[in-house]
């Protein structure tokens, strides 16, 4: 019986590890149990969630600063709970958003690194969620629009330039496990602990499609497949097999294809490169990174990067930050216990000229829409750039935080000022303390009666 090898220009993509001395070492990586990537990168900086006592922090390291970090490296520490997610602004490499257990979203401007002392004053703090904010993601096309999801079972859209919430959807019934924008930012896909996959129209503030995803109890994740109305999800079967599925939104009842990968227990962290149609799968606690190519509505296995060192998290460099002259199709940043290791995925070719077939025009660093255009209903595709002559960054835009607003709060249709809320808080606190005292008094009386009963029984 004859055997055929599927033709692919990415069949020989190979991952190259980095020597320890060229990694980012001596890091205090966060020990949070939340399912997150732990690291976010752009062409200038690497940000990593930090293990900070008594609050939440993250560190930002210039990409060129390899080797061991100094002890007590200054961090960005404005949160009062552990940082759970980070997202770089795709149109300004000096702006980063952080989400944390303290239910807040913070926007930071990165300048003058390394810091002389810890920074605890963000450009902007946005409060609106009632529980931890587990995910944060900038809009891929519109400037200054950002998405968050929370343990309060809501998904919110913010205009960070105006410093206000734009839209909110409350269609979750369980904790959201992952969220992501589609290519032009007109839809959002989300997976949830109730095993359902939801497609949101954020400007209508509602779910437009839903289906049942992976049945396993562990976390599931989702990524959009480029320009197509298709998504890929990772999760677990009822028998705890790790799975990879492809879904078409036009036939959303059942997946186009599902693969059972293995029986390992680590949550899979997917990354899809729309330029090469390659999907990278890294499992938490695994040492390997598998990569696949999308063909005929299914993912064909290409190869895998193997290592004996397990990864805790992983982040990927945007294509504009890759080494094009070395045919680097992507670069992963693998999180170990106390250091981060870059892994370079390259296509081996002898030619030294620009390889246009593996480097089509890619997403640049200029927005296609303003925040107000997107809020009013406009859609646009991302602006593409050629990497033939290398990446030339656009002029950096200065982000100006909006002025603080003294706003009233509304509960059950009744508007109250912050002063009224503070007065009500102190009133409730007094009631609580009185109830606590009464409870302690009753417990003491019960204890005395029990002693008397025990004494009578012993006679």
Buried (B, 14 or more C-beta within 10 A) or exposed (E): EEEEEEEBEBEEBEBEBBEEEEBBBEBBBBEBEBBBBBBBBBBBBBBBBBBBEEBBBBBBBEBEEBEBBEEEBBBBBBBEBBBBBBBBBBBBBBBBBBBBBBBBBBBBBBEEEEBEEBBEEBBBBBEBBEBBBBBBBBBBBBBBBBBBBBBBBBBBBBBBBBBEBBBBBEBBEEBBBBBBBBBBBBBBBBBBBBBBBBBBBBBEBEBEBBBEBBEBEBBBBBBBBBEBBBBBBBBBBEEEBBBBBBBBBEEBEEBBEBBEBEEBEBBBBBBBBBBBBBBBBBBBEBBBBBBBBBEEBBBBEBBBBEBEEBBBBBBBBBBBBBEBEEBBBBBBBBBBEBBBBBBBBBBEEEEEEBBEEBBEEBBBBBBBBBBBBBBEEBBBEBBEBBBEEEBEEBEEBEBEBEEEEEEEEEEEEEEBEEEEEEEEEEEEEEEEEEEEEEEEEEEEEEEEEEEEEEEEEEE
